[in-house]
Structure formats: C-alpha cells, structure tokens
C-alpha cells in the first residue's frame, strides 16, 4: 500500500512514521543546519548514493559534511518536500531546493545569483533511522541558472 503525503506537511490518513523521519531530516538538517538531528536520524552505517554529489557513496559523516558545505555555499538554502510518498521501508521525496550562491563550490566561483532546482530522493528507513538514500538532482539546469555553463548545453 502506498501512502502519499501532500505538500507542506498535510498528511493523508495512514501516512507512516517513515515519511515523518524524512520530513524532519529535510527541515531540521537542510533548512536549519542542525547536525545533532542528523546524528539522531542517520544510522551510523547510513549510505547515500548520489552521483551529483560524489562518485562514491557517502557515509553518515560524509552526508553531514555535504549538508554543511551546501549551507555554506547557499546560506539561505531552503528545501521544500513538495510530494512525499511512503511504502514499506521506502520514502520518495520530490524536492524543490533554492538558495543564493554566495560561496565557491568544487572550484566554481560564487555568482551571487539565486538558483532553484529540483531533486528526487528515495530513502530507506529502518527503526526510525535513514539507512540508505539515493538522490538525483537537476544539476545542469542549476549550473545554467548560475551562469557557470552555457545555456545551449
């Protein structure tokens, strides 16, 4: 059975605790930068698979470092979970991410430009902890909006 959670946190009857774990992770860690909550919600053995962030999967500390780095580059970073669907131990979140690019990142100069992009992440939850995550972000559109790659690419 798929349980669908609507945007802005309004749950349809039957929404699982797993969706709440993901929403809290997004709100507290990405939007507020609270890495103590990341320690609470990410399993010690957590793994993140995201080719747009790293060639190799990131462990718990790597995920936290990436969140901190992203918040430094985009200090007004805000992530909105537009749609969240949960089934069994899996939660899928369609994310709208935005912020002003004021710091350099992976050799790319700061632009001072606001950019918004979309991502889709799938989380595997066990015992109230994120144990695995897969993510895909629209990096090409973001780089174009920031003027870091040509529009015609």
N, C-alpha and C positions, 0 to 999 in steps of 0.2 A: 504494500500500500504506500503510495506517495503522499506525503503531507506537504502542502505548499504554504509558504509563509509570505504574505503580501509585503509590499514596500512599507518603509517607515515603521516596521516592527509590529504591525497589526497581524496577529496570528489567526489563521482559520482553525476551527476546532480540530483537535488531535495533533497539533504541532508538537514535535518531540523536543526533549531537552537538548538533543544534539544541535538543533538549529539555534537554540539559545546560547550554546557554547560558542558557536561561530560568530553570532552577532556580538557577543561580549568581546571576543577576541578582536574583531574589527574595531569596535567602538573604543575599547579601553587601550588597546595596544597601538593601532594605527592612528586613531584620531586624538588620543590623549597622551600617547607615548609612555604608558605605564608598563614597564618591563617586569614589574613584580607580578602583574596579571599574566604576562606571557609565561613567566615561570610556573604559575598556577595552572594555566590552561594547556601549555605544550608539554606533552610527555617528554621525559628525559631522553627517550630514544626517538623523538619526533624526526621525521624526514620530510623535506619539502622538495618537490620536483618542479622546477620552473625554468625552462630554457631561456626565458627573457631575463632572468636574474643571474644564473650561474650555469656553467656547463655540467657541473656535478651536483648531485642532490646536496642540500644544506641540512645540517643537523640543527638541534634546538638553538645552540649559541649562534650559529650562522643566520638563522631566521631572525633572531633578536637583533643582531648586528645590521642586517639588511633593513629592518624597520627603522632603527636609529639613523642609519645612513640616509634612507629615503626622507625621513622627517627633517634631517639637516639640509638636504638639497631643496626640499619643498616645505619650508617651515609652517606654512598654512595648510598643509596636507589635510584633505578630508576624503574619507572613503565612505560611500553610501552603498549598503547592500540593497539593491533595487528589488531583487527577487531572490528568495531562498527556498530551496526545495529539499526535503529530507526524506530518506527512505532507509530503513535499517541503520547501519552504522555510517552511512554516507550523507553528506550535506553538500549541495551545489549552490554556489552564490554567484549571481551576476552582479558585478561591482561597477560603480561609477566612481572614478578617482580623479581628484583635481588638486592643483596647487600651483603656487608661483615658484618658478625655477630660479632660485637665488644662489645656489651653490653648485660647484663643479661636481661632476659625477662621471666616473670611468673615463676621465680625460676629456669630457665635454664641458666646455665653458658655460658658466651661468649666463642666462639670457635675460632674466628679469621678466619673462613672459609667463602669463598664466596658461596652463595647459590642463585639459581634461581628457581622460582616456577611459577605456572600458577593459574589464578583465573578467574571466570566468575561472573560478576556483572550485575544486572538489576537495572536500575534507573527509578523512576517515576518523571517526571518533570511537574511543574505547574508554569506558569507565569515566566519562566526563572530561577526557583529555583528547586533544588533537594529536593523533599518532602519525598521520601522513597527510600530505597536501600536494595537489597537482594544480598548477596555475598557468594560464595563458593570458598575456596582456597584449593590447594593440600598440606595440612599441613603435612601429613605423609611423603611424598617424601622429603619435606624440612627438617624435623627433621632427616631423614635418612642421607641426604647430609651433615648435620651439625654434624653427629655422636652422636646425642642425643638419638636416639633409634636404636636398632639393624636393620641391613639390612633385616633380614629374616622376619620382621613383615609385 
